[in-house]
Amino acid sequence: MENAQKQNCSYWEKKAEDQYRRARYQESILSADNAIQLDENSVDGWWFSALSYQGLNDASKALNALEVVVDLAPHFANGWARYGAALQKIDDSDAEALDAFERAIQIDPDHETALTGLAELYRELDSKDHDDADKEIYVLSRLDDIQGGLTSNQLNRLGILYYNSKRFFEAIKYWDRNIQFNTEFSSLFNLGLVYNHPEVSQDADAVDIWRLTLKHHPDRTKVKDNISKLLPRLLVLAEEALQRGQTVLNHAQWYQNYINPFELLNYQDDQLIDSEDIDIKKIQKLRKRLIHELELEDGHIPWMESLFIDRSKVINLCDELNDEDKRSYHLHVFRNKPLLNFLTCGEHQHFIVDNTWSPLETLEFLEDTKNGFRHWLSEPFSKQFYIVITKAIENEDLAVIEVLLDGRRWIDPSYTEKCFENAKRKIDLQLEPLRNNKQESEKKKPTVNKLTNLLNEQSLIQILNLFPTFFWEIQDEAVGIIRNVAVSSFNIHGDSELAKEILNLTSQFSFKSEESNRRIQEDKTAIEKIIQEEKQYESYLTINEESCNVTRKGVRQGDKFISVDSIRSVRWGVMLSGNSSNPTHDFLFLFKSKDFVVIKFQWATTKSIKKQNEFNHQVIEAILQYIIPSIIENQIMQLNKGGSINIGHCRLTAQGIHFESKGLIFSKPQFIPWIQATFYFRDGELVVWNSHSKKVKTHLSLRDVDNAFTLKILKEHMC
């Protein structure tokens, strides 16, 4: 009985399928219902019921059936795809439809219905979330691979997604593909926008594509405005580049990568427009004359300067005119004189923007993928560009380099590396002095001036800033070197201010990766915090209308300044005089440099003593934080070398403190080893005594004796 029921169910399932295939949807539904009555878990029964309801445009019943299908067959990709499509038609069901489509492609990554549905939903949601953008890019890219192409709307959408994700060269690829389909405004205009973006900086291409846009959409004022904004800079750049000459190549480098048969034949005809206008008999006559001239001139062609060519090559080149495609290619180059002169002599006029003209005819010919012109042109163009850009870098011709990078590199993307291969090597070699400075900075304190000179040497920073984003690897290395030198300035040499100044040099780089920008910003924030902490003890006063301060950099009084590392002694103190009930407080601070420069802060007052004492303590704190450590370091260095230091009547050595104590008649030499030296302050004096013999002691006035205060600190280092 059970087997018979299964057989009956299978019969109705097959009947439902057959009726559905023949578009007999009502009958298919009845057959599917019979199968379901026999077996409520009949996936095929529910499936063909759903498909038939969809065929009848009954979305509600189709959806109910599909819910059962995906519940019974959770690994059925087509079921999830149909379920998603059904949900997509219902208001407020986008999130559920999205989930259904995503389940479908988890099961079958190449399911076209699910991928197409996802692409539509992602676009409708238009999320700014980066992860969602990547999902939409993945979906459209899979459709591109599976279907062998995308619709115009999908190509435009992919361009937008890549542009918003700052993957500009991918955006160019898809918008460029789209204008091969049609000349709709959005893709043409967007292509101009991405060419004009600072990280792409192909402004000649932007002007060309916007002029092409105006050809098809002449009333678009926004396009005209964009061109007007770009032209002034480009026209100035054109003038600068042409002042450097027509070409950076010498005569010996001409005609290395391309010779045009029409130019070789000296074909003269202003009416020559396409291959059909070519006079074959004229070609044959010119060929005979050319070979005759070649024999007379021993390989030299009079009308082509610097060209020496053998007979066999001439014949091969002329024979290319027998090939319909190559004849068309050579003719197009021959008619575009700036392109011809670049390919033959390296002239940079091809890359220069004119006030009114753009090579739109060539541009449209390039965009026609069926003719193969771009692919044919890529080989000679990339080889010539390789030579010209390398020579321009060697000459430090910044204007020429800039126009070469402004666009009109008419090649297949696969040839891009060939164009810049040697340029990268050249710039990489220019980084060597920077790399060496990075190593030196770990041993010797770097300077901003030296780094600035290295960045300007051979116009390195200017050249790096001209090159587009696919040079980021080199640009990021240069930025990383500067950052590492800044880190060494702080970590090894303890100079936070220098580290900040060196980090600021990275702002000269126009192109930095997001990771580099993040690290630099973190470093700047950390160093700024450290600098603020270091500055917290700085003291600023005005004494007798003169600015006086003690900072981490040194001591200043008006125009007079002593740097921290130049200060050799300091003393300070307060002296009371006058009326005991209201005494005068005389504050003194005195600094001396190794070059005998003296700075003296002194003021006396009987008023606001509490406030004046606060000023006094601020200056003392600044001295202790910034000045004393430098003096102590210098003293320790002298003592460790076997020298001695005089502080008042005391002579210090590495062993201890030497002085004389006065008796009634004679003075007696005294010595206190560092380990036995004890100190305390009393009434403005530093008392020094021997912990093993309290009779051995002496006094030094903190106000009157240079570096008296340092004695106490020195003991901590000498024991």
C-alpha positions in Angstrom: 0.0 0.0 0.0 2.8 2.4 0.9 4.7 1.7 -2.3 1.6 2.3 -4.4 1.1 5.6 -2.6 4.6 6.7 -3.5 4.1 5.6 -7.1 0.9 7.6 -7.3 2.6 10.7 -5.7 5.5 10.4 -8.2 3.0 10.1 -11.0 1.3 13.4 -10.1 4.7 15.2 -9.5 5.8 14.3 -13.1 2.4 15.2 -14.5 2.6 18.6 -12.7 6.1 19.2 -14.1 5.0 18.3 -17.7 1.9 20.6 -17.4 4.1 23.4 -16.0 6.6 23.0 -18.9 3.7 23.4 -21.3 2.4 26.5 -19.5 -0.8 24.7 -18.4 -0.5 26.3 -15.0 -4.0 25.6 -13.6 -3.7 21.9 -14.5 -0.2 21.8 -13.0 -1.5 23.2 -9.7 -4.2 20.5 -9.6 -1.7 17.7 -10.3 0.7 19.2 -7.7 -2.1 19.3 -5.1 -2.8 15.6 -5.7 0.9 14.8 -5.1 0.8 16.9 -1.9 -2.4 15.1 -0.6 -0.6 11.8 -1.1 2.6 13.1 0.6 2.6 16.5 2.4 6.4 16.5 2.2 6.5 16.2 -1.6 9.1 18.9 -2.5 8.3 18.6 -6.2 4.6 18.9 -5.5 5.1 22.2 -3.6 7.8 23.3 -6.1 5.7 23.0 -9.2 2.7 24.4 -7.4 4.8 27.5 -6.6 6.1 27.9 -10.1 2.6 27.6 -11.6 1.2 30.2 -9.2 4.1 32.5 -10.3 3.2 31.7 -13.9 -0.4 32.9 -13.0 1.1 36.0 -11.2 -0.4 34.9 -7.9 2.5 36.0 -5.8 0.8 35.3 -2.4 0.1 31.7 -3.1 3.4 31.2 -4.8 5.2 32.6 -1.7 3.2 30.2 0.6 4.3 27.2 -1.5 7.9 28.4 -1.7 8.1 28.8 2.1 7.3 25.1 2.4 9.8 24.2 -0.4 12.8 25.9 1.5 11.6 24.4 4.8 11.5 20.9 3.3 14.7 21.4 1.1 17.0 23.9 2.9 19.9 23.1 0.6 17.9 23.7 -2.6 19.6 26.9 -4.1 17.0 27.4 -6.7 14.2 27.2 -4.1 15.9 30.0 -2.1 16.4 32.1 -5.2 12.7 31.8 -6.2 11.7 32.5 -2.6 13.9 35.6 -2.6 12.4 36.8 -5.9 8.9 36.3 -4.6 9.7 38.2 -1.4 11.3 41.0 -3.4 7.9 41.8 -4.9 6.3 42.3 -1.5 6.6 45.7 0.3 8.9 45.8 3.4 10.3 42.3 2.6 13.7 43.4 1.3 15.6 42.1 4.4 14.0 38.7 4.1 14.6 38.6 0.3 18.2 39.5 0.9 18.6 36.7 3.4 17.0 34.2 0.9 19.3 35.2 -2.0 22.4 35.1 0.2 21.4 31.5 1.3 21.1 30.6 -2.4 24.6 31.7 -3.3 26.0 30.1 -0.2 24.8 26.8 -1.7 25.5 27.7 -5.3 27.9 30.7 -5.7 27.1 30.9 -9.4 23.3 31.0 -9.2 22.4 33.8 -11.7 18.9 34.5 -10.4 20.1 34.9 -6.8 23.1 37.0 -7.9 20.9 39.3 -10.0 18.4 39.6 -7.2 21.2 40.5 -4.7 22.6 43.1 -7.0 19.3 44.8 -7.3 18.6 44.7 -3.6 22.1 46.0 -2.7 21.6 48.8 -5.1 18.2 49.7 -3.6 19.5 49.6 -0.1 22.5 51.7 -1.3 24.3 51.1 2.1 27.3 53.3 2.9 28.7 50.3 4.9 32.0 49.3 3.4 31.3 45.6 3.9 28.0 45.8 2.0 29.7 47.6 -0.8 32.2 44.8 -1.1 29.4 42.3 -1.1 27.7 44.1 -4.0 31.0 44.3 -5.9 31.5 40.6 -5.4 28.0 39.8 -6.7 28.3 42.0 -9.8 31.8 40.6 -10.5 30.5 37.0 -10.3 27.7 37.9 -12.7 30.3 39.5 -15.1 32.3 36.2 -15.1 29.3 33.9 -15.4 27.4 35.9 -18.1 30.5 37.1 -19.9 29.4 40.7 -19.4 27.1 43.1 -17.6 24.3 45.4 -18.5 25.1 49.1 -19.0 23.4 49.9 -15.6 25.4 47.2 -13.9 28.7 48.4 -15.3 27.9 52.0 -14.2 27.0 50.7 -10.8 30.3 48.8 -10.4 32.1 52.0 -11.4 30.3 53.9 -8.7 31.0 51.3 -6.1 34.7 51.2 -6.9 34.9 55.0 -7.0 33.2 55.3 -3.5 35.6 52.7 -2.2 38.6 54.7 -3.6 39.6 52.0 -6.0 39.8 54.4 -8.8 41.5 52.4 -11.5 38.9 49.7 -11.1 36.2 52.4 -11.5 37.9 53.6 -14.7 37.9 50.0 -16.1 34.1 49.6 -15.7 33.1 53.1 -16.7 35.3 52.8 -19.8 33.7 49.4 -20.7 30.3 51.1 -20.3 31.0 53.9 -22.8 31.9 51.1 -25.3 28.2 50.0 -25.0 26.7 53.5 -25.3 27.4 57.2 -24.8 25.0 57.8 -22.0 25.8 60.9 -19.9 26.4 59.3 -16.5 29.2 56.9 -17.5 30.9 59.6 -19.6 30.6 62.2 -16.9 31.7 59.8 -14.1 34.7 58.7 -16.1 35.8 62.3 -16.3 35.3 62.7 -12.5 37.5 59.7 -11.7 40.2 60.9 -14.1 40.1 64.3 -12.4 40.4 62.8 -8.9 43.7 63.9 -7.2 44.8 60.3 -6.6 44.4 59.5 -10.3 45.4 63.0 -11.6 44.9 62.2 -15.3 43.5 65.6 -16.1 44.1 65.4 -19.9 41.9 62.3 -20.0 39.3 64.2 -17.9 39.2 67.1 -20.4 39.1 64.7 -23.4 36.3 62.5 -22.0 34.2 65.6 -21.0 34.7 67.1 -24.5 33.4 63.7 -25.8 30.5 64.0 -23.4 29.7 67.5 -24.8 29.8 66.0 -28.3 26.9 63.7 -27.4 25.3 65.9 -24.7 26.1 69.5 -25.8 23.8 71.3 -23.4 25.3 70.0 -20.2 26.6 73.2 -18.5 28.1 71.2 -15.6 30.5 69.5 -18.0 31.5 72.9 -19.5 32.1 74.3 -16.0 34.4 71.4 -15.0 36.5 71.8 -18.2 36.8 75.6 -17.5 38.1 74.8 -14.0 40.8 72.5 -15.3 42.0 74.4 -18.3 44.0 77.3 -16.7 46.4 74.9 -14.8 46.8 72.6 -17.8 47.5 75.5 -20.2 50.2 76.9 -17.9 51.6 73.4 -17.6 51.6 73.0 -21.4 53.6 76.2 -21.8 56.1 75.1 -19.2 56.6 71.7 -20.8 57.0 73.1 -24.3 59.7 75.5 -22.9 61.7 72.4 -22.2 61.7 71.6 -25.9 59.6 69.3 -28.1 61.2 66.1 -26.8 63.5 64.9 -24.1 65.0 62.3 -26.5 68.1 62.8 -28.5 68.2 62.1 -32.3 69.8 58.7 -31.8 66.7 57.6 -29.8 64.2 58.4 -32.5 62.3 55.8 -34.5 63.3 53.0 -32.1 59.8 51.7 -31.4 57.7 52.8 -34.3 58.0 53.8 -37.9 54.9 54.8 -39.8 54.7 53.5 -43.4 52.8 56.6 -44.6 55.4 58.9 -43.2 58.1 56.6 -44.6 56.6 56.8 -48.0 56.2 60.6 -47.6 52.5 60.2 -48.5 51.1 63.7 -49.0 47.3 64.0 -49.1 45.3 66.3 -46.8 42.1 64.6 -47.8 43.2 61.2 -46.6 40.5 60.2 -44.0 40.2 56.4 -44.0 41.6 53.3 -45.8 39.1 53.6 -48.7 40.7 57.0 -49.6 44.1 55.5 -50.1 45.4 55.4 -53.7 47.0 52.0 -54.1 48.8 53.0 -57.4 50.2 56.1 -55.6 51.4 53.8 -52.8 53.3 51.6 -55.3 54.9 54.6 -57.0 56.0 56.0 -53.6 57.4 52.7 -52.6 59.6 52.5 -55.7 60.8 56.0 -55.1 61.5 55.2 -51.5 63.7 52.2 -52.3 65.5 54.2 -54.9 66.2 57.0 -52.4 67.3 54.4 -49.9 69.9 53.0 -52.2 71.2 56.5 -53.2 71.4 57.8 -49.6 72.9 54.6 -48.2 70.0 53.8 -45.8 69.1 57.4 -45.0 65.6 58.9 -45.7 65.9 62.6 -46.4 62.5 63.6 -45.1 62.9 61.6 -41.9 65.6 63.2 -39.8 68.0 60.8 -38.0 66.4 57.7 -39.6 68.7 55.1 -41.1 66.9 51.9 -42.2 67.7 48.8 -44.2 65.9 47.8 -47.4 64.3 44.6 -45.9 62.7 46.6 -43.1 61.3 49.2 -45.5 59.7 46.4 -47.6 58.2 44.8 -44.5 56.7 48.1 -43.3 55.2 48.8 -46.7 53.8 45.3 -46.9 51.8 46.1 -43.7 49.7 48.4 -45.8 48.4 45.3 -47.6 46.7 44.2 -44.3 43.4 46.0 -44.0 43.5 46.3 -40.1 47.2 47.4 -40.0 46.6 49.9 -42.8 43.8 51.4 -40.8 45.9 51.6 -37.6 48.9 53.2 -39.4 46.6 55.6 -41.2 45.0 56.7 -37.9 48.4 57.3 -36.3 49.6 59.2 -39.4 46.6 61.5 -39.2 47.1 62.2 -35.5 50.4 64.1 -35.7 50.9 64.5 -31.9 50.5 60.8 -31.5 52.7 60.1 -34.5 55.5 62.4 -33.2 55.4 60.8 -29.8 55.7 57.3 -31.1 58.5 58.2 -33.4 60.5 61.0 -31.7 59.1 61.0 -28.1 57.5 64.4 -28.5 55.3 65.2 -25.4 52.9 67.4 -27.4 50.6 64.3 -27.5 50.0 64.6 -23.7 49.5 68.4 -23.7 45.9 69.8 -23.4 44.9 72.3 -26.0 42.5 75.2 -25.2 39.8 74.0 -27.6 40.8 70.7 -29.3 40.9 67.1 -28.0 41.7 64.0 -30.1 38.1 62.8 -30.0 38.3 60.9 -33.3 41.2 58.8 -32.0 39.4 58.5 -28.6 36.3 57.0 -30.3 38.5 54.7 -32.4 40.2 53.5 -29.3 36.9 52.8 -27.5 35.7 50.6 -30.4 37.0 47.3 -28.9 36.1 45.4 -32.1 38.8 47.1 -34.3 41.7 46.0 -32.1 43.5 49.4 -32.4 44.2 49.9 -28.7 45.8 46.4 -28.4 48.0 47.0 -31.5 49.0 50.4 -30.2 49.9 49.2 -26.7 53.3 47.6 -27.6 55.0 50.6 -29.4 53.3 53.1 -27.1 54.4 51.5 -23.8 58.0 51.0 -25.1 58.2 54.7 -26.1 56.6 55.9 -22.9 59.2 53.8 -20.9 62.1 55.6 -22.6 60.5 59.1 -22.4 59.5 59.0 -18.7 62.8 57.6 -17.7 64.7 60.4 -19.5 62.4 63.0 -18.0 63.2 61.7 -14.5 66.9 61.7 -15.2 66.6 65.4 -16.4 64.4 66.3 -13.5 62.0 67.8 -16.1 59.1 68.2 -13.6 56.7 69.9 -16.1 57.4 67.1 -18.7 56.9 64.4 -16.1 53.6 66.0 -15.1 52.2 66.2 -18.6 53.3 62.6 -19.3 51.3 61.5 -16.2 48.2 63.7 -17.0 46.7 61.0 -19.3 46.4 59.8 -22.9 48.3 56.6 -22.1 46.4 54.7 -24.9 47.3 51.1 -23.9 45.7 48.0 -22.6 45.8 47.9 -18.7 48.2 44.9 -18.9 50.9 47.2 -20.4 50.8 49.8 -17.5 53.7 48.1 -15.6 55.8 48.1 -18.8 55.3 51.9 -19.0 56.6 52.6 -15.5 59.0 49.7 -14.9 62.2 51.7 -15.3 60.7 54.8 -13.7 60.1 52.8 -10.5 63.7 51.5 -10.5 65.0 55.1 -11.0 62.9 56.4 -8.1 63.8 53.4 -5.9 67.5 54.3 -6.4 66.8 57.9 -5.4 65.5 56.6 -2.0 68.9 55.2 -1.1 70.2 58.4 0.7 66.9 58.4 2.7 67.4 54.8 3.7 71.0 55.5 4.7 69.8 58.4 6.8 67.3 56.1 8.6 70.2 53.9 9.7 72.4 56.9 10.7 69.6 58.3 12.8 69.8 55.4 15.2 73.4 56.4 16.1 73.5 60.1 15.4 70.8 62.7 16.1 69.1 63.6 12.8 68.3 67.1 11.7 65.3 68.5 9.9 67.6 70.4 7.4 69.4 67.2 6.3 66.1 65.3 5.8 64.7 68.3 3.9 67.7 68.4 1.6 67.5 64.7 0.9 63.8 65.0 0.0 64.6 67.8 -2.4 67.7 66.1 -3.9 67.1 65.2 -7.5 63.6 66.6 -7.0 62.6 63.4 -5.1 59.6 64.8 -3.2 58.3 66.7 -6.3 58.6 63.6 -8.5 56.9 61.3 -6.0 54.0 63.7 -5.6 53.5 63.7 -9.4 53.2 59.9 -9.7 49.8 58.2 -9.5 48.6 55.8 -6.9 50.1 52.7 -8.3 53.4 54.2 -7.1 52.1 54.1 -3.5 54.5 51.3 -2.5 57.5 53.6 -3.1 55.7 56.7 -1.7 54.7 54.8 1.4 58.3 53.6 1.9 59.6 57.2 1.8 56.9 58.2 4.3 57.8 55.3 6.5 61.4 56.2 6.5 60.6 59.8 7.6 58.4 58.3 10.3 61.1 55.9 11.5 63.6 58.8 11.8 61.1 60.7 13.8 60.6 57.7 16.1 64.4 57.4 16.6 64.6 61.2 17.4 62.4 60.5 20.4 63.1 56.9 21.4 66.9 57.1 21.0 67.7 60.8 21.3 64.9 61.9 23.6 63.9 64.9 21.5 60.2 65.1 21.2 60.2 68.5 19.5 62.5 67.2 16.8 60.4 64.1 16.4 57.4 66.4 15.8 59.2 68.6 13.3 60.4 65.5 11.4 56.9 63.9 11.4 55.6 67.2 9.9 57.7 66.6 6.9 55.4 63.8 5.9 52.7 66.4 5.1 54.8 67.2 2.0 53.8 63.9 0.5 50.6 64.2 -1.6 49.9 60.4 -1.6 49.9 58.3 1.5 48.0 55.1 2.1 45.3 55.0 4.8 47.6 52.9 7.0 50.4 55.4 6.7 48.1 58.3 7.5 46.7 56.4 10.5 50.2 55.7 11.9 51.4 59.2 11.4 48.3 60.6 13.1 48.8 58.3 16.1 52.5 59.3 16.3 51.6 63.0 16.2 49.0 62.6 18.9 51.4 60.6 21.1 54.3 63.1 20.6 52.0 66.1 21.2 50.9 64.6 24.4 54.5 64.0 25.5 55.4 67.6 24.5 52.5 68.9 26.6 53.7 66.8 29.5 57.2 68.1 29.1 56.0 71.7 28.9 54.0 71.5 32.1 56.9 72.7 34.2 57.9 75.6 31.9 58.0 79.0 33.6 57.2 82.4 32.0 57.8 85.7 33.8 57.9 89.4 32.9 60.5 91.3 34.9 60.9 95.0 34.3 58.8 94.7 31.1 61.2 92.1 29.8 60.1 88.5 28.9 62.0 85.9 31.0 61.4 82.1 30.8 62.8 78.8 31.6 61.6 76.0 29.2 62.7 72.6 28.0 64.7 74.3 25.3 66.6 76.7 27.5 66.6 80.1 29.3 65.6 83.3 27.6 65.7 86.9 28.7 64.5 89.3 26.1 66.6 88.6 23.0 69.2 86.7 25.0 69.0 82.9 24.9 71.1 80.0 26.3 70.1 76.5 25.2 69.8 73.7 27.8 72.8 71.8 26.5 75.0 75.0 26.7 74.2 75.9 30.3 77.1 75.1 32.7 76.0 76.6 36.0 72.9 78.0 37.8 72.3 79.4 41.2 69.3 81.0 42.9 68.0 82.2 46.3 65.9 84.8 48.1 67.5 87.5 50.4 65.4 89.3 53.0 66.3 92.9 54.0 64.8 96.0 55.5 61.9 96.2 58.0 61.5 92.9 59.8 57.7 93.3 59.9 57.5 94.0 56.2 60.9 92.9 54.7 62.0 93.3 51.1 62.2 89.9 49.3 65.1 90.0 46.7 64.7 87.0 44.3 67.7 86.0 42.2 68.3 83.4 39.4 71.6 83.4 37.5 72.6 81.2 34.5 75.9 80.9 32.8 76.7 79.2 29.5 79.9 77.4 28.3 80.5 80.5 26.1 80.4 82.8 29.2 76.9 84.2 28.3 75.1 85.2 31.5 71.4 85.6 32.1 70.1 87.1 35.3 66.6 87.1 36.6 66.2 89.4 39.6 63.4 91.3 41.2 62.7 92.7 44.7 59.3 93.4 46.3 57.5 93.9 49.6 54.0 93.2 48.1 52.1 90.1 47.2 54.7 87.9 48.7 52.6 84.8 48.4 52.2 85.3 44.7 55.9 86.2 44.3 56.9 83.0 46.1 54.7 81.0 43.7 56.6 82.6 40.8 59.9 81.7 42.6 58.8 78.1 43.0 57.7 77.8 39.4 61.1 78.9 38.2 62.9 76.5 40.6 60.7 73.6 39.4 61.5 74.5 35.7 65.3 74.6 36.6 65.0 71.2 38.3 63.2 69.6 35.4 65.1 71.1 32.5 68.4 72.6 33.5 69.8 70.6 36.4 69.7 67.2 34.5 71.9 68.7 31.7 74.4 70.2 34.1 74.6 66.9 36.1 75.2 64.9 32.9 78.1 67.2 32.0 79.6 67.1 35.5 79.4 63.3 35.6 81.1 63.1 32.2 84.0 65.2 33.5 84.4 63.3 36.7 84.3 59.9 35.0 87.1 61.1 32.7 89.3 61.8 35.7 88.8 65.5 35.8 87.7 67.7 38.7 84.9 70.3 39.2 85.0 73.4 41.4 81.8 74.4 43.2 82.6 77.3 45.5 85.5 76.4 47.7 84.9 72.7 47.1 86.7 70.6 44.5 84.9 67.5 43.3 86.6 64.4 42.0 85.3 60.9 41.2 86.4 59.9 44.7 84.6 62.6 46.7 84.6 66.2 47.9 87.8 68.1 48.8 87.8 71.4 50.7 89.7 73.2 53.5 88.4 73.9 57.0 89.7 77.0 58.7 91.2 76.6 62.2 92.3 79.4 64.5 95.7 79.7 62.7 95.9 77.2 59.9 93.6 75.7 57.3 93.2 72.0 57.2 92.5 70.0 54.0 89.4 67.8 54.3 88.0 65.0 52.2 84.6 63.4 52.3 84.2 60.2 50.2 80.9 60.3 48.2 79.5 57.3 50.1 80.0 59.2 53.4 78.7 62.5 52.2 75.5 63.8 53.8 73.6 66.9 52.9 70.8 69.1 54.3 69.5 72.6 53.6 69.4 75.3 56.3 68.7 79.1 55.9 69.6 79.2 52.2 72.7 77.1 52.5 73.7 73.6 51.6 75.4 71.9 54.5 77.9 69.2 53.6 79.2 66.9 56.3 80.8 63.5 56.8 78.5 60.9 58.2 81.5 59.2 59.9 82.8 62.4 61.4 80.4 65.2 62.1 83.2 67.6 62.7 84.1 67.4 59.0 81.6 69.7 57.3 81.3 72.9 55.2 78.6 75.3 54.0 77.7 76.6 50.5 75.3 79.5 49.8 72.7 78.4 47.3 72.2 82.0 46.2 75.9 82.9 45.8 77.7 79.7 44.7 77.2 78.3 41.2 75.8 74.8 41.1 75.8 74.4 44.9 72.4 72.6 44.5 73.9 70.0 42.2 76.2 68.5 45.0 73.3 66.7 46.6 72.2 65.2 43.3 75.7 64.2 42.2 76.1 61.9 45.2 73.3 59.7 43.8 75.3 59.1 40.6 78.8 58.8 42.1 78.1 56.2 44.8 
